[in-house]
């Protein structure tokens, strides 16, 4: 759970290690083989370290969720059969969106992209975290996260995200802390209840308010499309938790809301620059919330913990639902997983450290640990990306 001052990080009790046995992610297809950075290792089981430093964090990994939820996730069938197409869910996706997605598939299972969420509300400005990482490690994250949370800065978000892709050669991901439509904007209002069942019925005041907000956000994403910028679009995040209004009404109504947004953005507004990221709350990962491969391009989960473990059990819970049909991401995190503790069969597509104290407080992320991640062979930073604007498919 994230606040304007950071994330409260609802922590789950440390349980015993979950047994291994998850198969390794698939190897890249020959169609995208040439897109990966030069330092990519062909051996998916290799342990990659540039130097001889030992582990800084030696705490064991842990299992998230109850035994019952883990058993249910393990038994859930994949949404699509293994070997399904690695195309975007939107058949009309833009060439740059398809090219970026092909690149993401080409490195998935072999490397993890570094990521960082910006904060746009501090006197130091929106580049505070990015500047801190560069000063500390000499590197910049491959992925930067933005948020449409504040209406007065939504155009600023677009300008920074577009610049990150077009000028800086980085990957933008955008989320939206959506304030309850009939109350107002802002983080606190995103935690207020909203009558979603009424909003899903035509002709109600709640429906009018919901569609008004979605139209405004679609306009912003259309501005990004006009600049030919592909976006990792991560709406309705942590939907399987109960703290945001879109997660308070159960899986069926969440899926109806996801479908309504996807259909409106994709079919009505023809926003073909979006790569749709589905982000579970790590405390509750179950198949009943999954909208299906037809409207999901990347799936993932998040959790805020107090160690540098690789979170392999959480990866396995998501994989039990989506199989190998989409890449799996750590869409938010506190401590950056230690590269030595990320298992070969549980390599996230990318990670996105939350802003303010989660990256800048040494208790959450020690400087030595940040440097270790950003300079490791496993993680890829912005300087190791191909020329993104040239990736078209």
ROVEX-780133 format. One record per residue (C-alpha): x, y, z; residue in three letters. Coordinates in nm, 4 decimals. Layout:
BEGIN
{site {X Y Z} ALA}
...
***
This chain:
BEGIN
{site {0.0000 0.0000 0.0000} UNK}
{site {0.1535 0.3278 -0.1122} UNK}
{site {0.1064 0.6731 0.0339} UNK}
{site {0.2189 1.0165 -0.0740} UNK}
{site {0.5075 0.9737 0.1694} UNK}
{site {0.6020 0.6282 0.0514} UNK}
{site {0.4491 0.2849 0.1021} UNK}
{site {0.3195 0.1466 0.4270} UNK}
{site {0.4189 -0.1944 0.3011} UNK}
{site {0.1639 -0.4379 0.4401} UNK}
{site {0.3971 -0.7180 0.5354} UNK}
{site {0.3082 -1.0805 0.5430} UNK}
{site {0.4423 -1.3164 0.8078} UNK}
{site {0.7542 -1.5080 0.7091} UNK}
{site {0.6560 -1.8657 0.6508} UNK}
{site {0.8646 -2.1648 0.5660} UNK}
{site {1.0320 -2.2044 0.2297} UNK}
{site {0.8018 -2.3233 -0.0450} UNK}
{site {0.9297 -2.6268 -0.2343} UNK}
{site {1.0885 -2.5618 -0.5704} UNK}
{site {0.9786 -2.7276 -0.8889} UNK}
{site {0.8671 -2.4383 -1.1067} UNK}
{site {0.9872 -2.4825 -1.4617} UNK}
{site {1.2194 -2.2216 -1.6113} UNK}
{site {1.0704 -1.9492 -1.8322} UNK}
{site {1.0874 -2.0251 -2.2041} UNK}
{site {1.3879 -1.9316 -2.4136} UNK}
{site {1.3449 -1.6348 -2.6500} UNK}
{site {1.2130 -1.7078 -2.9949} UNK}
{site {1.4406 -1.6666 -3.2934} UNK}
{site {1.2314 -1.3694 -3.4078} UNK}
{site {1.3516 -1.1617 -3.1130} UNK}
{site {1.6886 -1.3186 -3.0487} UNK}
{site {1.8855 -1.0283 -3.1908} UNK}
{site {1.7231 -0.7665 -2.9692} UNK}
{site {1.8879 -0.8614 -2.6402} UNK}
{site {2.1885 -0.6720 -2.5006} UNK}
{site {2.5311 -0.8023 -2.5867} UNK}
{site {2.6121 -0.9119 -2.2332} UNK}
{site {2.3180 -1.1512 -2.2176} UNK}
{site {2.4174 -1.4991 -2.1109} UNK}
{site {2.2880 -1.7909 -2.3135} UNK}
{site {2.2859 -2.0102 -2.0057} UNK}
{site {1.9633 -1.9473 -1.8203} UNK}
{site {2.0918 -2.1411 -1.5179} UNK}
{site {2.4147 -1.9444 -1.4819} UNK}
{site {2.4849 -1.7458 -1.1645} UNK}
{site {2.6073 -1.4093 -1.2917} UNK}
{site {2.8326 -1.1842 -1.0834} UNK}
{site {3.0826 -0.9376 -1.2199} UNK}
{site {3.3222 -0.9569 -0.9295} UNK}
{site {3.4009 -1.1826 -0.6405} UNK}
{site {3.1905 -1.0116 -0.3765} UNK}
{site {2.9918 -1.2418 -0.1530} UNK}
{site {2.6264 -1.2024 -0.0659} UNK}
{site {2.5417 -0.9001 0.1392} UNK}
{site {2.2029 -1.0400 0.2389} UNK}
{site {2.1879 -1.4031 0.3414} UNK}
{site {1.8345 -1.4189 0.4810} UNK}
{site {1.6253 -1.6990 0.3427} UNK}
{site {1.3409 -1.6463 0.0999} UNK}
{site {0.9847 -1.6837 0.2208} UNK}
{site {0.6404 -1.7941 0.1167} UNK}
{site {0.3607 -1.5397 0.0831} UNK}
{site {0.0008 -1.6385 0.1487} UNK}
{site {-0.1632 -1.9146 0.3407} UNK}
{site {-0.1119 -2.2789 0.2669} UNK}
{site {-0.4631 -2.2947 0.1245} UNK}
{site {-0.4064 -2.0072 -0.1190} UNK}
{site {-0.0763 -2.1568 -0.2292} UNK}
{site {-0.2391 -2.4914 -0.2937} UNK}
{site {-0.5193 -2.3290 -0.4934} UNK}
{site {-0.2706 -2.1298 -0.7011} UNK}
{site {-0.0625 -2.4386 -0.7688} UNK}
{site {-0.3680 -2.6258 -0.8960} UNK}
{site {-0.5020 -2.3398 -1.1112} UNK}
{site {-0.4629 -2.4126 -1.4821} UNK}
{site {-0.2799 -2.1614 -1.7000} UNK}
{site {-0.5102 -1.9178 -1.8766} UNK}
{site {-0.3830 -2.0300 -2.2155} UNK}
{site {-0.1974 -2.3376 -2.3307} UNK}
{site {0.1812 -2.3180 -2.3207} UNK}
{site {0.3313 -2.2094 -2.6491} UNK}
{site {0.0605 -1.9516 -2.7242} UNK}
{site {0.1554 -1.6512 -2.9331} UNK}
{site {0.3760 -1.3869 -2.7747} UNK}
{site {0.1809 -1.1128 -2.9469} UNK}
{site {0.0202 -0.8234 -2.7624} UNK}
{site {-0.3430 -0.8699 -2.6630} UNK}
{site {-0.4387 -0.5794 -2.8887} UNK}
{site {-0.4045 -0.7005 -3.2474} UNK}
{site {-0.3850 -0.3374 -3.3644} UNK}
{site {-0.0937 -0.2485 -3.1341} UNK}
{site {0.1491 0.0088 -3.2718} UNK}
{site {0.4788 -0.1047 -3.4286} UNK}
{site {0.6756 0.0482 -3.1388} UNK}
{site {0.4566 -0.1214 -2.8784} UNK}
{site {0.5023 -0.4545 -3.0564} UNK}
{site {0.8764 -0.3952 -3.0877} UNK}
{site {0.9146 -0.3146 -2.7179} UNK}
{site {0.7082 -0.6188 -2.6231} UNK}
{site {0.9253 -0.8423 -2.8432} UNK}
{site {1.2343 -0.7056 -2.6696} UNK}
{site {1.0843 -0.7716 -2.3256} UNK}
{site {1.0174 -1.1327 -2.4244} UNK}
{site {1.3737 -1.1655 -2.5565} UNK}
{site {1.5324 -1.0900 -2.2182} UNK}
{site {1.2664 -1.2503 -1.9968} UNK}
{site {1.4066 -1.5353 -1.7897} UNK}
{site {1.7660 -1.4284 -1.8503} UNK}
{site {1.7844 -1.0761 -1.7110} UNK}
{site {1.5832 -0.8449 -1.4880} UNK}
{site {1.5329 -0.4821 -1.5858} UNK}
{site {1.6010 -0.2290 -1.3102} UNK}
{site {1.3134 0.0044 -1.2300} UNK}
{site {1.2330 0.3024 -1.0095} UNK}
{site {0.9132 0.4911 -0.9293} UNK}
{site {0.9465 0.8700 -0.9313} UNK}
{site {0.8037 1.1066 -0.6714} UNK}
{site {0.6576 1.4274 -0.8084} UNK}
{site {0.5561 1.5972 -0.4859} UNK}
{site {0.8799 1.6801 -0.3030} UNK}
{site {1.0730 2.0096 -0.3187} UNK}
{site {1.3636 1.8175 -0.4730} UNK}
{site {1.1510 1.7489 -0.7829} UNK}
{site {1.0532 1.4431 -0.9823} UNK}
{site {1.4113 1.3349 -1.0575} UNK}
{site {1.5138 1.2964 -0.6938} UNK}
{site {1.5227 0.9156 -0.6905} UNK}
{site {1.6731 0.8882 -1.0382} UNK}
{site {1.9534 1.1296 -0.9511} UNK}
{site {2.0173 0.9425 -0.6272} UNK}
{site {2.0553 0.6112 -0.8098} UNK}
{site {2.2918 0.7590 -1.0672} UNK}
{site {2.5081 0.9223 -0.8002} UNK}
{site {2.5189 0.6004 -0.5996} UNK}
{site {2.5720 0.3437 -0.8748} UNK}
{site {2.6745 0.5388 -1.1826} UNK}
{site {2.3713 0.3918 -1.3598} UNK}
{site {2.0105 0.4779 -1.4358} UNK}
{site {1.7125 0.2404 -1.4176} UNK}
{site {1.5860 0.0882 -1.7394} UNK}
{site {1.2239 0.1415 -1.6319} UNK}
{site {1.0824 0.4506 -1.4622} UNK}
{site {0.7371 0.4516 -1.3055} UNK}
{site {0.4968 0.7457 -1.3250} UNK}
{site {0.1567 0.8086 -1.1675} UNK}
{site {-0.1497 1.0040 -1.2852} UNK}
{site {-0.2385 1.0627 -0.9195} UNK}
{site {-0.2317 1.4447 -0.9279} UNK}
{site {-0.4379 1.6203 -1.1992} UNK}
{site {-0.2162 1.9290 -1.1909} UNK}
{site {0.0851 1.7158 -1.2845} UNK}
{site {-0.0723 1.4749 -1.5324} UNK}
{site {0.0613 1.6632 -1.8316} UNK}
{site {0.3968 1.6820 -1.6553} UNK}
{site {0.3872 1.3035 -1.6161} UNK}
{site {0.3325 1.2704 -1.9904} UNK}
{site {0.6161 1.5080 -2.0710} UNK}
{site {0.8614 1.3292 -1.8417} UNK}
{site {0.7532 0.9815 -1.9545} UNK}
{site {0.7772 1.0773 -2.3215} UNK}
{site {1.1198 1.2288 -2.2673} UNK}
{site {1.2342 0.9166 -2.0846} UNK}
{site {1.1539 0.7092 -2.3922} UNK}
{site {1.2246 0.9477 -2.6807} UNK}
{site {1.5268 1.1354 -2.5466} UNK}
{site {1.6732 0.9171 -2.2710} UNK}
{site {1.6073 0.5751 -2.4290} UNK}
{site {1.4279 0.4370 -2.1247} UNK}
{site {1.1032 0.2465 -2.0701} UNK}
{site {0.8071 0.4288 -1.9091} UNK}
{site {0.5405 0.2596 -1.6999} UNK}
{site {0.2385 0.4555 -1.5782} UNK}
{site {-0.0053 0.3714 -1.2982} UNK}
{site {-0.3066 0.5616 -1.1684} UNK}
{site {-0.4001 0.6029 -0.8040} UNK}
{site {-0.7614 0.6631 -0.9025} UNK}
{site {-0.9510 0.8634 -0.6429} UNK}
{site {-1.3099 0.7497 -0.5911} UNK}
{site {-1.4842 0.9092 -0.8913} UNK}
{site {-1.7725 1.0575 -0.6913} UNK}
{site {-1.5422 1.1977 -0.4200} UNK}
{site {-1.2246 1.3337 -0.5761} UNK}
{site {-0.8650 1.2735 -0.6725} UNK}
{site {-0.5645 1.1788 -0.4617} UNK}
{site {-0.4252 0.8846 -0.2731} UNK}
{site {-0.6547 0.9059 0.0289} UNK}
{site {-0.9601 0.9143 -0.1960} UNK}
{site {-0.8389 0.6040 -0.3797} UNK}
{site {-0.8881 0.4214 -0.0495} UNK}
{site {-1.2418 0.5556 0.0003} UNK}
{site {-1.5230 0.3265 -0.1020} UNK}
{site {-1.6996 0.3733 -0.4327} UNK}
{site {-2.0171 0.1977 -0.5401} UNK}
{site {-1.8618 -0.0054 -0.8200} UNK}
{site {-2.1715 -0.2249 -0.8744} UNK}
{site {-2.3724 0.0909 -0.9417} UNK}
{site {-2.0973 0.2329 -1.1641} UNK}
{site {-2.1122 -0.0767 -1.3830} UNK}
{site {-2.4837 -0.0107 -1.4511} UNK}
{site {-2.5701 0.2345 -1.7256} UNK}
{site {-2.7468 0.5554 -1.6341} UNK}
{site {-2.6320 0.5879 -1.2727} UNK}
{site {-2.4478 0.8905 -1.1281} UNK}
{site {-2.1610 0.6578 -1.0350} UNK}
{site {-2.1366 0.5357 -1.3938} UNK}
{site {-2.1213 0.8918 -1.5266} UNK}
{site {-1.8456 0.9807 -1.2793} UNK}
{site {-1.6449 0.6681 -1.3611} UNK}
{site {-1.6612 0.7200 -1.7371} UNK}
{site {-1.5766 1.0907 -1.6991} UNK}
{site {-1.2520 0.9936 -1.5231} UNK}
{site {-1.1671 0.7207 -1.7743} UNK}
{site {-1.2206 0.9640 -2.0614} UNK}
{site {-0.9748 1.2084 -1.9062} UNK}
{site {-0.7086 0.9409 -1.8639} UNK}
{site {-0.7706 0.8122 -2.2159} UNK}
{site {-0.7044 1.1662 -2.3414} UNK}
{site {-0.3694 1.1644 -2.1607} UNK}
{site {-0.2725 0.8264 -2.3027} UNK}
{site {-0.3806 0.9440 -2.6460} UNK}
{site {-0.1327 1.2297 -2.6081} UNK}
{site {0.1370 0.9689 -2.5481} UNK}
{site {0.0180 0.7819 -2.8566} UNK}
{site {0.0411 1.0990 -3.0647} UNK}
{site {0.4107 1.1120 -2.9683} UNK}
{site {0.4477 0.7440 -3.0666} UNK}
{site {0.5494 0.6436 -2.7129} UNK}
{site {0.4658 0.2891 -2.5988} UNK}
{site {0.3592 0.2701 -2.2349} UNK}
{site {0.3584 -0.0151 -1.9843} UNK}
{site {0.0087 0.0726 -1.8616} UNK}
{site {-0.0545 -0.0568 -1.5059} UNK}
{site {-0.4084 0.0397 -1.4015} UNK}
{site {-0.6081 -0.0801 -1.1000} UNK}
{site {-0.2951 -0.2124 -0.9301} UNK}
{site {-0.3106 -0.4275 -0.6154} UNK}
{site {-0.6701 -0.5111 -0.7127} UNK}
{site {-0.6670 -0.8319 -0.5078} UNK}
{site {-0.6169 -0.6320 -0.1888} UNK}
{site {-0.8934 -0.4462 -0.0101} UNK}
{site {-0.7358 -0.1030 0.0422} UNK}
{site {-0.8239 0.0571 -0.2935} UNK}
{site {-1.1864 0.0996 -0.3995} UNK}
{site {-1.1436 -0.1144 -0.7111} UNK}
{site {-1.0444 -0.4074 -0.4886} UNK}
{site {-1.3253 -0.3757 -0.2338} UNK}
{site {-1.5985 -0.5480 -0.4356} UNK}
{site {-1.4566 -0.8885 -0.5220} UNK}
{site {-1.3056 -1.0504 -0.8296} UNK}
{site {-1.6081 -1.0481 -1.0604} UNK}
{site {-1.6660 -0.6753 -1.0360} UNK}
{site {-1.2942 -0.6070 -1.0642} UNK}
{site {-1.2826 -0.8111 -1.3855} UNK}
{site {-1.5861 -0.6246 -1.5178} UNK}
{site {-1.4098 -0.2938 -1.4496} UNK}
{site {-1.0861 -0.4141 -1.6114} UNK}
{site {-1.2798 -0.5321 -1.9165} UNK}
{site {-1.4710 -0.2031 -1.9418} UNK}
{site {-1.1482 -0.0028 -1.9339} UNK}
{site {-0.9687 -0.2335 -2.1760} UNK}
{site {-1.2562 -0.2269 -2.4265} UNK}
{site {-1.2965 0.1503 -2.4052} UNK}
{site {-0.9250 0.2287 -2.4318} UNK}
{site {-0.8494 -0.0306 -2.6986} UNK}
{site {-1.1610 -0.0508 -2.9152} UNK}
{site {-1.3324 0.2853 -2.8716} UNK}
{site {-1.0331 0.5138 -2.8204} UNK}
{site {-0.7926 0.2977 -3.0242} UNK}
{site {-0.5035 0.3458 -2.7809} UNK}
{site {-0.2673 0.1112 -2.9590} UNK}
{site {0.0460 0.2197 -2.7714} UNK}
{site {-0.0432 0.0386 -2.4474} UNK}
{site {0.1135 -0.2774 -2.3033} UNK}
{site {-0.1331 -0.3887 -2.0347} UNK}
{site {0.0246 -0.4789 -1.6973} UNK}
{site {-0.1881 -0.6669 -1.4430} UNK}
{site {-0.0532 -0.6159 -1.0911} UNK}
{site {-0.1719 -0.8423 -0.8093} UNK}
{site {-0.1289 -0.7594 -0.4418} UNK}
{site {0.1132 -1.0215 -0.3138} UNK}
{site {-0.1025 -1.0956 -0.0103} UNK}
{site {-0.3747 -1.2494 -0.2269} UNK}
{site {-0.2848 -1.4069 -0.5611} UNK}
{site {-0.5699 -1.6208 -0.6921} UNK}
{site {-0.6918 -1.7202 -1.0381} UNK}
{site {-1.0429 -1.5865 -0.9782} UNK}
{site {-0.9159 -1.2307 -1.0323} UNK}
{site {-0.7451 -1.3044 -1.3645} UNK}
{site {-0.9216 -1.1268 -1.6575} UNK}
{site {-0.7619 -1.3584 -1.9152} UNK}
{site {-0.4842 -1.3411 -2.1725} UNK}
{site {-0.7069 -1.1548 -2.4189} UNK}
{site {-0.6661 -0.8345 -2.2146} UNK}
{site {-0.3350 -0.8896 -2.0319} UNK}
{site {0.0199 -0.8576 -2.1709} UNK}
{site {0.2293 -0.8716 -1.8517} UNK}
{site {0.1239 -1.0060 -1.5114} UNK}
{site {0.2888 -0.9606 -1.1762} UNK}
{site {0.2606 -0.9018 -0.8056} UNK}
{site {0.4099 -0.6817 -0.5370} UNK}
{site {0.4896 -0.7017 -0.1677} UNK}
{site {0.6833 -0.4808 0.0730} UNK}
{site {0.9212 -0.6869 0.2842} UNK}
{site {1.2223 -0.6280 0.5077} UNK}
{site {1.4888 -0.8346 0.3319} UNK}
{site {1.6506 -0.8777 -0.0112} UNK}
{site {1.5065 -1.2178 -0.0989} UNK}
{site {1.4174 -1.3051 -0.4563} UNK}
{site {1.0444 -1.3585 -0.3816} UNK}
{site {1.0383 -1.6844 -0.5782} UNK}
{site {0.7224 -1.8198 -0.4093} UNK}
{site {0.5290 -1.5094 -0.5140} UNK}
{site {0.6604 -1.5500 -0.8696} UNK}
{site {0.5408 -1.9108 -0.8615} UNK}
{site {0.1932 -1.8075 -0.7488} UNK}
{site {0.1549 -1.5757 -1.0483} UNK}
{site {0.3013 -1.8349 -1.2840} UNK}
{site {0.0517 -2.0932 -1.1609} UNK}
{site {-0.2185 -1.8656 -1.3031} UNK}
{site {-0.0631 -1.7329 -1.6257} UNK}
{site {0.1861 -2.0074 -1.7077} UNK}
{site {0.4248 -1.9044 -1.9855} UNK}
{site {0.1652 -1.6965 -2.1712} UNK}
{site {0.2897 -1.3578 -2.0442} UNK}
{site {0.6075 -1.2331 -1.8730} UNK}
{site {0.5868 -1.1919 -1.4952} UNK}
{site {0.6977 -0.8712 -1.3250} UNK}
{site {0.7613 -0.7416 -0.9745} UNK}
{site {0.5515 -0.4338 -1.0394} UNK}
{site {0.6393 -0.2667 -0.7069} UNK}
{site {0.8934 -0.3487 -0.4401} UNK}
{site {1.0702 -0.2159 -0.1349} UNK}
{site {1.4168 -0.3740 -0.1038} UNK}
{site {1.5646 -0.4575 -0.4434} UNK}
{site {1.6011 -0.8371 -0.4654} UNK}
{site {1.9627 -0.9438 -0.4315} UNK}
{site {2.0814 -1.0797 -0.7687} UNK}
{site {2.2346 -1.3784 -0.5913} UNK}
{site {1.8969 -1.4626 -0.4352} UNK}
{site {1.6883 -1.4538 -0.7522} UNK}
{site {1.6356 -1.8122 -0.8622} UNK}
{site {1.6886 -1.9035 -1.2300} UNK}
{site {1.3299 -2.0278 -1.2482} UNK}
{site {1.1877 -1.7096 -1.0951} UNK}
{site {1.3474 -1.4187 -1.2764} UNK}
{site {1.1162 -1.1216 -1.2843} UNK}
{site {1.0830 -0.9254 -1.6090} UNK}
{site {1.1521 -0.6019 -1.4211} UNK}
{site {1.1301 -0.4630 -1.0700} UNK}
{site {1.0121 -0.1160 -0.9679} UNK}
{site {1.1323 0.0150 -0.6338} UNK}
{site {0.8858 0.2552 -0.4772} UNK}
{site {0.9847 0.6154 -0.4209} UNK}
{site {1.1087 0.8280 -0.1275} UNK}
{site {1.2033 0.6260 0.1781} UNK}
{site {1.1865 0.2909 0.0004} UNK}
{site {1.4895 0.3750 -0.2117} UNK}
{site {1.6575 0.6556 -0.0160} UNK}
{site {1.6398 0.5180 0.3383} UNK}
{site {1.9333 0.2865 0.4073} UNK}
{site {1.7099 0.0682 0.6241} UNK}
{site {1.5045 -0.0207 0.3171} UNK}
{site {1.7821 -0.0313 0.0560} UNK}
{site {2.1436 -0.0162 0.1719} UNK}
{site {2.3705 0.1746 -0.0708} UNK}
{site {2.5985 -0.1282 -0.1093} UNK}
{site {2.2977 -0.3430 -0.1986} UNK}
{site {2.1789 -0.0929 -0.4597} UNK}
{site {2.5233 -0.0825 -0.6187} UNK}
{site {2.5400 -0.4603 -0.6176} UNK}
{site {2.2099 -0.4905 -0.8035} UNK}
{site {2.2758 -0.2155 -1.0574} UNK}
{site {2.6246 -0.3421 -1.1444} UNK}
{site {2.5404 -0.7133 -1.1499} UNK}
{site {2.5265 -0.9256 -1.4620} UNK}
{site {2.1669 -1.0257 -1.3895} UNK}
{site {2.0155 -0.6780 -1.3803} UNK}
{site {2.0059 -0.4539 -1.6863} UNK}
{site {2.0122 -0.0763 -1.6505} UNK}
{site {1.9275 0.1930 -1.9041} UNK}
{site {2.2720 0.2049 -2.0645} UNK}
{site {2.2332 -0.1640 -2.1590} UNK}
{site {1.9081 -0.1233 -2.3510} UNK}
{site {1.8974 -0.1368 -2.7315} UNK}
{site {1.7842 0.1737 -2.9202} UNK}
{site {1.4187 0.1484 -2.8223} UNK}
{site {1.2800 0.3860 -3.0850} UNK}
{site {1.4158 0.1557 -3.3544} UNK}
{site {1.2393 -0.1523 -3.2188} UNK}
{site {0.9370 -0.2088 -3.4411} UNK}
{site {0.7467 -0.5258 -3.5181} UNK}
***
